Amino acid sequence: MIELMRVFTVADAVPFLRWLDLGGSEKAMKKTAKELDGVLQGWLEEHKHKRNSGKAKAEQDFMDVLLSVLDGGVTQEGPKFNA
């Protein structure tokens, strides 16, 4: 993913040539994004399962904080999570 972020494509300079996908960078970026999305979806489902089963720890990590925000469970003092 980081390698793809460094790559200069022709479409960066001339956007209307993006459809040509010279060098195959666009295709590689889409494939990598799909794989990363699958990994993050797995982590999200794991956290939701732990939360719903009551096995969640007292300390929260970043994913737990984001889920709390979505559920409206963030307090005035703020969430506690590990760095």
mmCIF file of the N, C-alpha and C atoms, coordinates in Angstrom:
data_MODEL
# 
_entry.id   MODEL 
# 
loop_
_atom_site.group_PDB 
_atom_site.id 
_atom_site.type_symbol 
_atom_site.label_atom_id 
_atom_site.label_alt_id 
_atom_site.label_comp_id 
_atom_site.label_asym_id 
_atom_site.label_entity_id 
_atom_site.label_seq_id 
_atom_site.pdbx_PDB_ins_code 
_atom_site.Cartn_x 
_atom_site.Cartn_y 
_atom_site.Cartn_z 
_atom_site.occupancy 
_atom_site.B_iso_or_equiv 
_atom_site.pdbx_formal_charge 
_atom_site.auth_seq_id 
_atom_site.auth_comp_id 
_atom_site.auth_asym_id 
_atom_site.auth_atom_id 
_atom_site.pdbx_PDB_model_num 
ATOM 1   N N  . MET A 1 1  ? 0.827   -1.181  0.000   1.00 0.00 ? 1  MET A N  1 
ATOM 2   C CA . MET A 1 1  ? 0.000   0.000   0.000   1.00 0.00 ? 1  MET A CA 1 
ATOM 3   C C  . MET A 1 1  ? 0.874   1.248   0.000   1.00 0.00 ? 1  MET A C  1 
ATOM 4   N N  . ILE A 1 2  ? 1.892   1.263   0.847   1.00 0.00 ? 2  ILE A N  1 
ATOM 5   C CA . ILE A 1 2  ? 2.751   2.443   0.939   1.00 0.00 ? 2  ILE A CA 1 
ATOM 6   C C  . ILE A 1 2  ? 3.512   2.647   -0.368  1.00 0.00 ? 2  ILE A C  1 
ATOM 7   N N  . GLU A 1 3  ? 3.940   1.566   -0.974  1.00 0.00 ? 3  GLU A N  1 
ATOM 8   C CA . GLU A 1 3  ? 4.624   1.663   -2.272  1.00 0.00 ? 3  GLU A CA 1 
ATOM 9   C C  . GLU A 1 3  ? 3.716   2.302   -3.319  1.00 0.00 ? 3  GLU A C  1 
ATOM 10  N N  . LEU A 1 4  ? 2.452   1.935   -3.313  1.00 0.00 ? 4  LEU A N  1 
ATOM 11  C CA . LEU A 1 4  ? 1.512   2.498   -4.283  1.00 0.00 ? 4  LEU A CA 1 
ATOM 12  C C  . LEU A 1 4  ? 1.246   3.979   -4.026  1.00 0.00 ? 4  LEU A C  1 
ATOM 13  N N  . MET A 1 5  ? 1.359   4.399   -2.777  1.00 0.00 ? 5  MET A N  1 
ATOM 14  C CA . MET A 1 5  ? 1.151   5.808   -2.459  1.00 0.00 ? 5  MET A CA 1 
ATOM 15  C C  . MET A 1 5  ? 2.298   6.667   -2.996  1.00 0.00 ? 5  MET A C  1 
ATOM 16  N N  . ARG A 1 6  ? 3.480   6.077   -3.140  1.00 0.00 ? 6  ARG A N  1 
ATOM 17  C CA . ARG A 1 6  ? 4.642   6.810   -3.625  1.00 0.00 ? 6  ARG A CA 1 
ATOM 18  C C  . ARG A 1 6  ? 4.689   6.923   -5.145  1.00 0.00 ? 6  ARG A C  1 
ATOM 19  N N  . VAL A 1 7  ? 3.979   6.063   -5.834  1.00 0.00 ? 7  VAL A N  1 
ATOM 20  C CA . VAL A 1 7  ? 4.059   5.994   -7.287  1.00 0.00 ? 7  VAL A CA 1 
ATOM 21  C C  . VAL A 1 7  ? 3.390   7.208   -7.923  1.00 0.00 ? 7  VAL A C  1 
ATOM 22  N N  . PHE A 1 8  ? 4.114   7.828   -8.854  1.00 0.00 ? 8  PHE A N  1 
ATOM 23  C CA . PHE A 1 8  ? 3.534   8.919   -9.641  1.00 0.00 ? 8  PHE A CA 1 
ATOM 24  C C  . PHE A 1 8  ? 2.882   8.311   -10.876 1.00 0.00 ? 8  PHE A C  1 
ATOM 25  N N  . THR A 1 9  ? 1.651   8.644   -11.094 1.00 0.00 ? 9  THR A N  1 
ATOM 26  C CA . THR A 1 9  ? 0.952   8.162   -12.285 1.00 0.00 ? 9  THR A CA 1 
ATOM 27  C C  . THR A 1 9  ? 0.691   9.328   -13.225 1.00 0.00 ? 9  THR A C  1 
ATOM 28  N N  . VAL A 1 10 ? 0.515   9.019   -14.477 1.00 0.00 ? 10 VAL A N  1 
ATOM 29  C CA . VAL A 1 10 ? 0.221   10.054  -15.466 1.00 0.00 ? 10 VAL A CA 1 
ATOM 30  C C  . VAL A 1 10 ? -1.084  10.749  -15.102 1.00 0.00 ? 10 VAL A C  1 
ATOM 31  N N  . ALA A 1 11 ? -2.011  9.994   -14.546 1.00 0.00 ? 11 ALA A N  1 
ATOM 32  C CA . ALA A 1 11 ? -3.319  10.554  -14.177 1.00 0.00 ? 11 ALA A CA 1 
ATOM 33  C C  . ALA A 1 11 ? -3.196  11.596  -13.068 1.00 0.00 ? 11 ALA A C  1 
ATOM 34  N N  . ASP A 1 12 ? -2.107  11.564  -12.290 1.00 0.00 ? 12 ASP A N  1 
ATOM 35  C CA . ASP A 1 12 ? -1.902  12.600  -11.276 1.00 0.00 ? 12 ASP A CA 1 
ATOM 36  C C  . ASP A 1 12 ? -1.691  13.962  -11.933 1.00 0.00 ? 12 ASP A C  1 
ATOM 37  N N  . ALA A 1 13 ? -1.020  13.972  -13.063 1.00 0.00 ? 13 ALA A N  1 
ATOM 38  C CA . ALA A 1 13 ? -0.743  15.222  -13.761 1.00 0.00 ? 13 ALA A CA 1 
ATOM 39  C C  . ALA A 1 13 ? -1.839  15.567  -14.780 1.00 0.00 ? 13 ALA A C  1 
ATOM 40  N N  . VAL A 1 14 ? -2.371  14.551  -15.433 1.00 0.00 ? 14 VAL A N  1 
ATOM 41  C CA . VAL A 1 14 ? -3.381  14.756  -16.471 1.00 0.00 ? 14 VAL A CA 1 
ATOM 42  C C  . VAL A 1 14 ? -4.576  13.855  -16.147 1.00 0.00 ? 14 VAL A C  1 
ATOM 43  N N  . PRO A 1 15 ? -5.500  14.333  -15.292 1.00 0.00 ? 15 PRO A N  1 
ATOM 44  C CA . PRO A 1 15 ? -6.597  13.490  -14.792 1.00 0.00 ? 15 PRO A CA 1 
ATOM 45  C C  . PRO A 1 15 ? -7.474  12.842  -15.858 1.00 0.00 ? 15 PRO A C  1 
ATOM 46  N N  . PHE A 1 16 ? -7.644  13.468  -16.997 1.00 0.00 ? 16 PHE A N  1 
ATOM 47  C CA . PHE A 1 16 ? -8.529  12.870  -18.004 1.00 0.00 ? 16 PHE A CA 1 
ATOM 48  C C  . PHE A 1 16 ? -7.918  11.623  -18.648 1.00 0.00 ? 16 PHE A C  1 
ATOM 49  N N  . LEU A 1 17 ? -6.660  11.312  -18.349 1.00 0.00 ? 17 LEU A N  1 
ATOM 50  C CA . LEU A 1 17 ? -6.034  10.081  -18.843 1.00 0.00 ? 17 LEU A CA 1 
ATOM 51  C C  . LEU A 1 17 ? -6.134  8.929   -17.844 1.00 0.00 ? 17 LEU A C  1 
ATOM 52  N N  . ARG A 1 18 ? -6.855  9.143   -16.759 1.00 0.00 ? 18 ARG A N  1 
ATOM 53  C CA . ARG A 1 18 ? -6.983  8.119   -15.719 1.00 0.00 ? 18 ARG A CA 1 
ATOM 54  C C  . ARG A 1 18 ? -7.573  6.821   -16.280 1.00 0.00 ? 18 ARG A C  1 
ATOM 55  N N  . TRP A 1 19 ? -8.468  6.911   -17.210 1.00 0.00 ? 19 TRP A N  1 
ATOM 56  C CA . TRP A 1 19 ? -9.120  5.717   -17.755 1.00 0.00 ? 19 TRP A CA 1 
ATOM 57  C C  . TRP A 1 19 ? -8.129  4.799   -18.477 1.00 0.00 ? 19 TRP A C  1 
ATOM 58  N N  . LEU A 1 20 ? -6.981  5.328   -18.924 1.00 0.00 ? 20 LEU A N  1 
ATOM 59  C CA . LEU A 1 20 ? -5.984  4.499   -19.592 1.00 0.00 ? 20 LEU A CA 1 
ATOM 60  C C  . LEU A 1 20 ? -5.246  3.577   -18.616 1.00 0.00 ? 20 LEU A C  1 
ATOM 61  N N  . ASP A 1 21 ? -5.104  4.004   -17.386 1.00 0.00 ? 21 ASP A N  1 
ATOM 62  C CA . ASP A 1 21 ? -4.405  3.248   -16.340 1.00 0.00 ? 21 ASP A CA 1 
ATOM 63  C C  . ASP A 1 21 ? -3.026  2.785   -16.835 1.00 0.00 ? 21 ASP A C  1 
ATOM 64  N N  . LEU A 1 22 ? -2.244  3.739   -17.271 1.00 0.00 ? 22 LEU A N  1 
ATOM 65  C CA . LEU A 1 22 ? -0.901  3.439   -17.753 1.00 0.00 ? 22 LEU A CA 1 
ATOM 66  C C  . LEU A 1 22 ? -0.049  2.909   -16.605 1.00 0.00 ? 22 LEU A C  1 
ATOM 67  N N  . GLY A 1 23 ? 0.524   1.757   -16.773 1.00 0.00 ? 23 GLY A N  1 
ATOM 68  C CA . GLY A 1 23 ? 1.353   1.146   -15.735 1.00 0.00 ? 23 GLY A CA 1 
ATOM 69  C C  . GLY A 1 23 ? 0.582   0.246   -14.779 1.00 0.00 ? 23 GLY A C  1 
ATOM 70  N N  . GLY A 1 24 ? -0.740  0.263   -14.839 1.00 0.00 ? 24 GLY A N  1 
ATOM 71  C CA . GLY A 1 24 ? -1.553  -0.613  -13.997 1.00 0.00 ? 24 GLY A CA 1 
ATOM 72  C C  . GLY A 1 24 ? -1.667  -0.184  -12.546 1.00 0.00 ? 24 GLY A C  1 
ATOM 73  N N  . SER A 1 25 ? -1.297  1.042   -12.241 1.00 0.00 ? 25 SER A N  1 
ATOM 74  C CA . SER A 1 25 ? -1.332  1.510   -10.851 1.00 0.00 ? 25 SER A CA 1 
ATOM 75  C C  . SER A 1 25 ? -2.740  1.590   -10.288 1.00 0.00 ? 25 SER A C  1 
ATOM 76  N N  . GLU A 1 26 ? -3.668  2.071   -11.102 1.00 0.00 ? 26 GLU A N  1 
ATOM 77  C CA . GLU A 1 26 ? -5.056  2.192   -10.634 1.00 0.00 ? 26 GLU A CA 1 
ATOM 78  C C  . GLU A 1 26 ? -5.618  0.829   -10.235 1.00 0.00 ? 26 GLU A C  1 
ATOM 79  N N  . LYS A 1 27 ? -5.378  -0.176  -11.055 1.00 0.00 ? 27 LYS A N  1 
ATOM 80  C CA . LYS A 1 27 ? -5.869  -1.522  -10.772 1.00 0.00 ? 27 LYS A CA 1 
ATOM 81  C C  . LYS A 1 27 ? -5.243  -2.059  -9.484  1.00 0.00 ? 27 LYS A C  1 
ATOM 82  N N  . ALA A 1 28 ? -3.938  -1.854  -9.323  1.00 0.00 ? 28 ALA A N  1 
ATOM 83  C CA . ALA A 1 28 ? -3.243  -2.313  -8.120  1.00 0.00 ? 28 ALA A CA 1 
ATOM 84  C C  . ALA A 1 28 ? -3.764  -1.604  -6.878  1.00 0.00 ? 28 ALA A C  1 
ATOM 85  N N  . MET A 1 29 ? -4.045  -0.316  -6.993  1.00 0.00 ? 29 MET A N  1 
ATOM 86  C CA . MET A 1 29 ? -4.568  0.447   -5.858  1.00 0.00 ? 29 MET A CA 1 
ATOM 87  C C  . MET A 1 29 ? -5.952  -0.051  -5.455  1.00 0.00 ? 29 MET A C  1 
ATOM 88  N N  . LYS A 1 30 ? -6.788  -0.326  -6.421  1.00 0.00 ? 30 LYS A N  1 
ATOM 89  C CA . LYS A 1 30 ? -8.133  -0.827  -6.118  1.00 0.00 ? 30 LYS A CA 1 
ATOM 90  C C  . LYS A 1 30 ? -8.082  -2.204  -5.471  1.00 0.00 ? 30 LYS A C  1 
ATOM 91  N N  . LYS A 1 31 ? -7.188  -3.060  -5.946  1.00 0.00 ? 31 LYS A N  1 
ATOM 92  C CA . LYS A 1 31 ? -7.038  -4.396  -5.379  1.00 0.00 ? 31 LYS A CA 1 
ATOM 93  C C  . LYS A 1 31 ? -6.535  -4.309  -3.936  1.00 0.00 ? 31 LYS A C  1 
ATOM 94  N N  . THR A 1 32 ? -5.542  -3.451  -3.705  1.00 0.00 ? 32 THR A N  1 
ATOM 95  C CA . THR A 1 32 ? -4.991  -3.284  -2.362  1.00 0.00 ? 32 THR A CA 1 
ATOM 96  C C  . THR A 1 32 ? -6.035  -2.702  -1.413  1.00 0.00 ? 32 THR A C  1 
ATOM 97  N N  . ALA A 1 33 ? -6.814  -1.742  -1.880  1.00 0.00 ? 33 ALA A N  1 
ATOM 98  C CA . ALA A 1 33 ? -7.861  -1.145  -1.049  1.00 0.00 ? 33 ALA A CA 1 
ATOM 99  C C  . ALA A 1 33 ? -8.906  -2.187  -0.662  1.00 0.00 ? 33 ALA A C  1 
ATOM 100 N N  . LYS A 1 34 ? -9.244  -3.075  -1.592  1.00 0.00 ? 34 LYS A N  1 
ATOM 101 C CA . LYS A 1 34 ? -10.225 -4.120  -1.313  1.00 0.00 ? 34 LYS A CA 1 
ATOM 102 C C  . LYS A 1 34 ? -9.691  -5.094  -0.259  1.00 0.00 ? 34 LYS A C  1 
ATOM 103 N N  . GLU A 1 35 ? -8.403  -5.457  -0.364  1.00 0.00 ? 35 GLU A N  1 
ATOM 104 C CA . GLU A 1 35 ? -7.789  -6.357  0.617   1.00 0.00 ? 35 GLU A CA 1 
ATOM 105 C C  . GLU A 1 35 ? -7.734  -5.707  1.996   1.00 0.00 ? 35 GLU A C  1 
ATOM 106 N N  . LEU A 1 36 ? -7.349  -4.441  2.044   1.00 0.00 ? 36 LEU A N  1 
ATOM 107 C CA . LEU A 1 36 ? -7.277  -3.718  3.313   1.00 0.00 ? 36 LEU A CA 1 
ATOM 108 C C  . LEU A 1 36 ? -8.664  -3.586  3.938   1.00 0.00 ? 36 LEU A C  1 
ATOM 109 N N  . ASP A 1 37 ? -9.665  -3.345  3.112   1.00 0.00 ? 37 ASP A N  1 
ATOM 110 C CA . ASP A 1 37 ? -11.037 -3.255  3.597   1.00 0.00 ? 37 ASP A CA 1 
ATOM 111 C C  . ASP A 1 37 ? -11.474 -4.572  4.239   1.00 0.00 ? 37 ASP A C  1 
ATOM 112 N N  . GLY A 1 38 ? -11.091 -5.689  3.632   1.00 0.00 ? 38 GLY A N  1 
ATOM 113 C CA . GLY A 1 38 ? -11.429 -6.999  4.191   1.00 0.00 ? 38 GLY A CA 1 
ATOM 114 C C  . GLY A 1 38 ? -10.791 -7.231  5.548   1.00 0.00 ? 38 GLY A C  1 
ATOM 115 N N  . VAL A 1 39 ? -9.534  -6.826  5.703   1.00 0.00 ? 39 VAL A N  1 
ATOM 116 C CA . VAL A 1 39 ? -8.835  -6.976  6.985   1.00 0.00 ? 39 VAL A CA 1 
ATOM 117 C C  . VAL A 1 39 ? -9.504  -6.118  8.052   1.00 0.00 ? 39 VAL A C  1 
ATOM 118 N N  . LEU A 1 40 ? -9.771  -4.867  7.719   1.00 0.00 ? 40 LEU A N  1 
ATOM 119 C CA . LEU A 1 40 ? -10.403 -3.966  8.690   1.00 0.00 ? 40 LEU A CA 1 
ATOM 120 C C  . LEU A 1 40 ? -11.816 -4.424  9.048   1.00 0.00 ? 40 LEU A C  1 
ATOM 121 N N  . GLN A 1 41 ? -12.539 -4.973  8.092   1.00 0.00 ? 41 GLN A N  1 
ATOM 122 C CA . GLN A 1 41 ? -13.877 -5.492  8.364   1.00 0.00 ? 41 GLN A CA 1 
ATOM 123 C C  . GLN A 1 41 ? -13.802 -6.651  9.343   1.00 0.00 ? 41 GLN A C  1 
ATOM 124 N N  . GLY A 1 42 ? -12.788 -7.504  9.190   1.00 0.00 ? 42 GLY A N  1 
ATOM 125 C CA . GLY A 1 42 ? -12.589 -8.617  10.124  1.00 0.00 ? 42 GLY A CA 1 
ATOM 126 C C  . GLY A 1 42 ? -12.318 -8.129  11.534  1.00 0.00 ? 42 GLY A C  1 
ATOM 127 N N  . TRP A 1 43 ? -11.464 -7.109  11.661  1.00 0.00 ? 43 TRP A N  1 
ATOM 128 C CA . TRP A 1 43 ? -11.176 -6.547  12.986  1.00 0.00 ? 43 TRP A CA 1 
ATOM 129 C C  . TRP A 1 43 ? -12.430 -5.949  13.608  1.00 0.00 ? 43 TRP A C  1 
ATOM 130 N N  . LEU A 1 44 ? -13.213 -5.263  12.786  1.00 0.00 ? 44 LEU A N  1 
ATOM 131 C CA . LEU A 1 44 ? -14.441 -4.648  13.281  1.00 0.00 ? 44 LEU A CA 1 
ATOM 132 C C  . LEU A 1 44 ? -15.412 -5.710  13.784  1.00 0.00 ? 44 LEU A C  1 
ATOM 133 N N  . GLU A 1 45 ? -15.596 -6.764  13.019  1.00 0.00 ? 45 GLU A N  1 
ATOM 134 C CA . GLU A 1 45 ? -16.498 -7.844  13.437  1.00 0.00 ? 45 GLU A CA 1 
ATOM 135 C C  . GLU A 1 45 ? -16.002 -8.506  14.723  1.00 0.00 ? 45 GLU A C  1 
ATOM 136 N N  . GLU A 1 46 ? -14.689 -8.680  14.853  1.00 0.00 ? 46 GLU A N  1 
ATOM 137 C CA . GLU A 1 46 ? -14.110 -9.264  16.065  1.00 0.00 ? 46 GLU A CA 1 
ATOM 138 C C  . GLU A 1 46 ? -14.400 -8.399  17.289  1.00 0.00 ? 46 GLU A C  1 
ATOM 139 N N  . HIS A 1 47 ? -14.235 -7.095  17.147  1.00 0.00 ? 47 HIS A N  1 
ATOM 140 C CA . HIS A 1 47 ? -14.509 -6.187  18.258  1.00 0.00 ? 47 HIS A CA 1 
ATOM 141 C C  . HIS A 1 47 ? -15.997 -6.167  18.610  1.00 0.00 ? 47 HIS A C  1 
ATOM 142 N N  . LYS A 1 48 ? -16.847 -6.168  17.601  1.00 0.00 ? 48 LYS A N  1 
ATOM 143 C CA . LYS A 1 48 ? -18.286 -6.193  17.858  1.00 0.00 ? 48 LYS A CA 1 
ATOM 144 C C  . LYS A 1 48 ? -18.678 -7.472  18.583  1.00 0.00 ? 48 LYS A C  1 
ATOM 145 N N  . HIS A 1 49 ? -18.103 -8.597  18.167  1.00 0.00 ? 49 HIS A N  1 
ATOM 146 C CA . HIS A 1 49 ? -18.411 -9.884  18.801  1.00 0.00 ? 49 HIS A CA 1 
ATOM 147 C C  . HIS A 1 49 ? -17.964 -9.885  20.265  1.00 0.00 ? 49 HIS A C  1 
ATOM 148 N N  . LYS A 1 50 ? -16.760 -9.390  20.538  1.00 0.00 ? 50 LYS A N  1 
ATOM 149 C CA . LYS A 1 50 ? -16.270 -9.325  21.919  1.00 0.00 ? 50 LYS A CA 1 
ATOM 150 C C  . LYS A 1 50 ? -17.148 -8.420  22.771  1.00 0.00 ? 50 LYS A C  1 
ATOM 151 N N  . ARG A 1 51 ? -17.566 -7.315  22.185  1.00 0.00 ? 51 ARG A N  1 
ATOM 152 C CA . ARG A 1 51 ? -18.417 -6.370  22.916  1.00 0.00 ? 51 ARG A CA 1 
ATOM 153 C C  . ARG A 1 51 ? -19.773 -6.981  23.252  1.00 0.00 ? 51 ARG A C  1 
ATOM 154 N N  . ASN A 1 52 ? -20.356 -7.650  22.287  1.00 0.00 ? 52 ASN A N  1 
ATOM 155 C CA . ASN A 1 52 ? -21.684 -8.236  22.475  1.00 0.00 ? 52 ASN A CA 1 
ATOM 156 C C  . ASN A 1 52 ? -21.664 -9.444  23.396  1.00 0.00 ? 52 ASN A C  1 
ATOM 157 N N  . SER A 1 53 ? -20.527 -10.152 23.456  1.00 0.00 ? 53 SER A N  1 
ATOM 158 C CA . SER A 1 53 ? -20.435 -11.335 24.307  1.00 0.00 ? 53 SER A CA 1 
ATOM 159 C C  . SER A 1 53 ? -20.025 -10.986 25.736  1.00 0.00 ? 53 SER A C  1 
ATOM 160 N N  . GLY A 1 54 ? -19.660 -9.718  25.976  1.00 0.00 ? 54 GLY A N  1 
ATOM 161 C CA . GLY A 1 54 ? -19.265 -9.296  27.316  1.00 0.00 ? 54 GLY A CA 1 
ATOM 162 C C  . GLY A 1 54 ? -17.819 -9.582  27.639  1.00 0.00 ? 54 GLY A C  1 
ATOM 163 N N  . LYS A 1 55 ? -17.019 -9.957  26.664  1.00 0.00 ? 55 LYS A N  1 
ATOM 164 C CA . LYS A 1 55 ? -15.608 -10.258 26.890  1.00 0.00 ? 55 LYS A CA 1 
ATOM 165 C C  . LYS A 1 55 ? -14.707 -9.048  26.672  1.00 0.00 ? 55 LYS A C  1 
ATOM 166 N N  . ALA A 1 56 ? -15.298 -7.888  26.504  1.00 0.00 ? 56 ALA A N  1 
ATOM 167 C CA . ALA A 1 56 ? -14.520 -6.678  26.262  1.00 0.00 ? 56 ALA A CA 1 
ATOM 168 C C  . ALA A 1 56 ? -13.737 -6.293  27.514  1.00 0.00 ? 56 ALA A C  1 
ATOM 169 N N  . LYS A 1 57 ? -12.537 -5.795  27.312  1.00 0.00 ? 57 LYS A N  1 
ATOM 170 C CA . LYS A 1 57 ? -11.682 -5.365  28.426  1.00 0.00 ? 57 LYS A CA 1 
ATOM 171 C C  . LYS A 1 57 ? -12.144 -4.004  28.936  1.00 0.00 ? 57 LYS A C  1 
ATOM 172 N N  . ALA A 1 58 ? -11.729 -3.671  30.165  1.00 0.00 ? 58 ALA A N  1 
ATOM 173 C CA . ALA A 1 58 ? -12.064 -2.367  30.722  1.00 0.00 ? 58 ALA A CA 1 
ATOM 174 C C  . ALA A 1 58 ? -11.362 -1.263  29.932  1.00 0.00 ? 58 ALA A C  1 
ATOM 175 N N  . GLU A 1 59 ? -10.144 -1.540  29.492  1.00 0.00 ? 59 GLU A N  1 
ATOM 176 C CA . GLU A 1 59 ? -9.416  -0.568  28.677  1.00 0.00 ? 59 GLU A CA 1 
ATOM 177 C C  . GLU A 1 59 ? -9.800  -0.753  27.214  1.00 0.00 ? 59 GLU A C  1 
ATOM 178 N N  . GLN A 1 60 ? -9.957  0.356   26.536  1.00 0.00 ? 60 GLN A N  1 
ATOM 179 C CA . GLN A 1 60 ? -10.394 0.295   25.146  1.00 0.00 ? 60 GLN A CA 1 
ATOM 180 C C  . GLN A 1 60 ? -9.255  0.642   24.205  1.00 0.00 ? 60 GLN A C  1 
ATOM 181 N N  . ASP A 1 61 ? -9.259  0.037   23.039  1.00 0.00 ? 61 ASP A N  1 
ATOM 182 C CA . ASP A 1 61 ? -8.332  0.447   22.002  1.00 0.00 ? 61 ASP A CA 1 
ATOM 183 C C  . ASP A 1 61 ? -9.080  1.362   21.029  1.00 0.00 ? 61 ASP A C  1 
ATOM 184 N N  . PHE A 1 62 ? -8.405  1.766   19.974  1.00 0.00 ? 62 PHE A N  1 
ATOM 185 C CA . PHE A 1 62 ? -8.984  2.742   19.059  1.00 0.00 ? 62 PHE A CA 1 
ATOM 186 C C  . PHE A 1 62 ? -10.287 2.257   18.424  1.00 0.00 ? 62 PHE A C  1 
ATOM 187 N N  . MET A 1 63 ? -10.335 0.997   18.049  1.00 0.00 ? 63 MET A N  1 
ATOM 188 C CA . MET A 1 63 ? -11.539 0.444   17.425  1.00 0.00 ? 63 MET A CA 1 
ATOM 189 C C  . MET A 1 63 ? -12.716 0.481   18.404  1.00 0.00 ? 63 MET A C  1 
ATOM 190 N N  . ASP A 1 64 ? -12.460 0.182   19.679  1.00 0.00 ? 64 ASP A N  1 
ATOM 191 C CA . ASP A 1 64 ? -13.519 0.237   20.688  1.00 0.00 ? 64 ASP A CA 1 
ATOM 192 C C  . ASP A 1 64 ? -14.040 1.661   20.864  1.00 0.00 ? 64 ASP A C  1 
ATOM 193 N N  . VAL A 1 65 ? -13.133 2.622   20.815  1.00 0.00 ? 65 VAL A N  1 
ATOM 194 C CA . VAL A 1 65 ? -13.543 4.025   20.943  1.00 0.00 ? 65 VAL A CA 1 
ATOM 195 C C  . VAL A 1 65 ? -14.429 4.427   19.768  1.00 0.00 ? 65 VAL A C  1 
ATOM 196 N N  . LEU A 1 66 ? -14.053 4.034   18.578  1.00 0.00 ? 66 LEU A N  1 
ATOM 197 C CA . LEU A 1 66 ? -14.881 4.364   17.410  1.00 0.00 ? 66 LEU A CA 1 
ATOM 198 C C  . LEU A 1 66 ? -16.266 3.730   17.505  1.00 0.00 ? 66 LEU A C  1 
ATOM 199 N N  . LEU A 1 67 ? -16.331 2.486   17.978  1.00 0.00 ? 67 LEU A N  1 
ATOM 200 C CA . LEU A 1 67 ? -17.630 1.836   18.153  1.00 0.00 ? 67 LEU A CA 1 
ATOM 201 C C  . LEU A 1 67 ? -18.461 2.544   19.216  1.00 0.00 ? 67 LEU A C  1 
ATOM 202 N N  . SER A 1 68 ? -17.803 3.017   20.281  1.00 0.00 ? 68 SER A N  1 
ATOM 203 C CA . SER A 1 68 ? -18.515 3.756   21.326  1.00 0.00 ? 68 SER A CA 1 
ATOM 204 C C  . SER A 1 68 ? -19.101 5.051   20.782  1.00 0.00 ? 68 SER A C  1 
ATOM 205 N N  . VAL A 1 69 ? -18.340 5.723   19.938  1.00 0.00 ? 69 VAL A N  1 
ATOM 206 C CA . VAL A 1 69 ? -18.829 6.970   19.346  1.00 0.00 ? 69 VAL A CA 1 
ATOM 207 C C  . VAL A 1 69 ? -20.060 6.681   18.491  1.00 0.00 ? 69 VAL A C  1 
ATOM 208 N N  . LEU A 1 70 ? -20.020 5.612   17.706  1.00 0.00 ? 70 LEU A N  1 
ATOM 209 C CA . LEU A 1 70 ? -21.169 5.260   16.877  1.00 0.00 ? 70 LEU A CA 1 
ATOM 210 C C  . LEU A 1 70 ? -22.394 4.910   17.710  1.00 0.00 ? 70 LEU A C  1 
ATOM 211 N N  . ASP A 1 71 ? -22.162 4.296   18.876  1.00 0.00 ? 71 ASP A N  1 
ATOM 212 C CA . ASP A 1 71 ? -23.268 3.929   19.759  1.00 0.00 ? 71 ASP A CA 1 
ATOM 213 C C  . ASP A 1 71 ? -23.706 5.084   20.647  1.00 0.00 ? 71 ASP A C  1 
ATOM 214 N N  . GLY A 1 72 ? -23.000 6.202   20.597  1.00 0.00 ? 72 GLY A N  1 
ATOM 215 C CA . GLY A 1 72 ? -23.333 7.348   21.430  1.00 0.00 ? 72 GLY A CA 1 
ATOM 216 C C  . GLY A 1 72 ? -22.914 7.152   22.870  1.00 0.00 ? 72 GLY A C  1 
ATOM 217 N N  . GLY A 1 73 ? -21.912 6.300   23.121  1.00 0.00 ? 73 GLY A N  1 
ATOM 218 C CA . GLY A 1 73 ? -21.508 5.984   24.479  1.00 0.00 ? 73 GLY A CA 1 
ATOM 219 C C  . GLY A 1 73 ? -20.299 6.733   24.989  1.00 0.00 ? 73 GLY A C  1 
ATOM 220 N N  . VAL A 1 74 ? -19.877 7.795   24.334  1.00 0.00 ? 74 VAL A N  1 
ATOM 221 C CA . VAL A 1 74 ? -18.722 8.561   24.790  1.00 0.00 ? 74 VAL A CA 1 
ATOM 222 C C  . VAL A 1 74 ? -19.190 9.554   25.838  1.00 0.00 ? 74 VAL A C  1 
ATOM 223 N N  . THR A 1 75 ? -18.499 9.574   26.964  1.00 0.00 ? 75 THR A N  1 
ATOM 224 C CA . THR A 1 75 ? -18.882 10.460  28.076  1.00 0.00 ? 75 THR A CA 1 
ATOM 225 C C  . THR A 1 75 ? -18.182 11.799  27.970  1.00 0.00 ? 75 THR A C  1 
ATOM 226 N N  . GLN A 1 76 ? -18.522 12.716  28.881  1.00 0.00 ? 76 GLN A N  1 
ATOM 227 C CA . GLN A 1 76 ? -17.917 14.040  28.916  1.00 0.00 ? 76 GLN A CA 1 
ATOM 228 C C  . GLN A 1 76 ? -16.412 13.960  29.171  1.00 0.00 ? 76 GLN A C  1 
ATOM 229 N N  . GLU A 1 77 ? -15.984 13.033  30.029  1.00 0.00 ? 77 GLU A N  1 
ATOM 230 C CA . GLU A 1 77 ? -14.560 12.929  30.355  1.00 0.00 ? 77 GLU A CA 1 
ATOM 231 C C  . GLU A 1 77 ? -13.762 12.267  29.244  1.00 0.00 ? 77 GLU A C  1 
ATOM 232 N N  . GLY A 1 78 ? -14.424 11.635  28.319  1.00 0.00 ? 78 GLY A N  1 
ATOM 233 C CA . GLY A 1 78 ? -13.755 11.010  27.193  1.00 0.00 ? 78 GLY A CA 1 
ATOM 234 C C  . GLY A 1 78 ? -13.485 9.537   27.448  1.00 0.00 ? 78 GLY A C  1 
ATOM 235 N N  . PRO A 1 79 ? -13.252 8.816   26.406  1.00 0.00 ? 79 PRO A N  1 
ATOM 236 C CA . PRO A 1 79 ? -12.998 7.380   26.534  1.00 0.00 ? 79 PRO A CA 1 
ATOM 237 C C  . PRO A 1 79 ? -11.582 7.113   27.012  1.00 0.00 ? 79 PRO A C  1 
ATOM 238 N N  . LYS A 1 80 ? -11.381 5.934   27.605  1.00 0.00 ? 80 LYS A N  1 
ATOM 239 C CA . LYS A 1 80 ? -10.062 5.507   28.041  1.00 0.00 ? 80 LYS A CA 1 
ATOM 240 C C  . LYS A 1 80 ? -9.615  4.392   27.107  1.00 0.00 ? 80 LYS A C  1 
ATOM 241 N N  . PHE A 1 81 ? -8.433  4.565   26.525  1.00 0.00 ? 81 PHE A N  1 
ATOM 242 C CA . PHE A 1 81 ? -7.926  3.532   25.626  1.00 0.00 ? 81 PHE A CA 1 
ATOM 243 C C  . PHE A 1 81 ? -6.413  3.450   25.725  1.00 0.00 ? 81 PHE A C  1 
ATOM 244 N N  . ASN A 1 82 ? -5.891  2.310   25.270  1.00 0.00 ? 82 ASN A N  1 
ATOM 245 C CA . ASN A 1 82 ? -4.449  2.092   25.271  1.00 0.00 ? 82 ASN A CA 1 
ATOM 246 C C  . ASN A 1 82 ? -3.809  2.819   24.100  1.00 0.00 ? 82 ASN A C  1 
ATOM 247 N N  . ALA A 1 83 ? -2.640  3.326   24.320  1.00 0.00 ? 83 ALA A N  1 
ATOM 248 C CA . ALA A 1 83 ? -1.924  4.016   23.239  1.00 0.00 ? 83 ALA A CA 1 
ATOM 249 C C  . ALA A 1 83 ? -1.129  3.040   22.433  1.00 0.00 ? 83 ALA A C  1 
# 
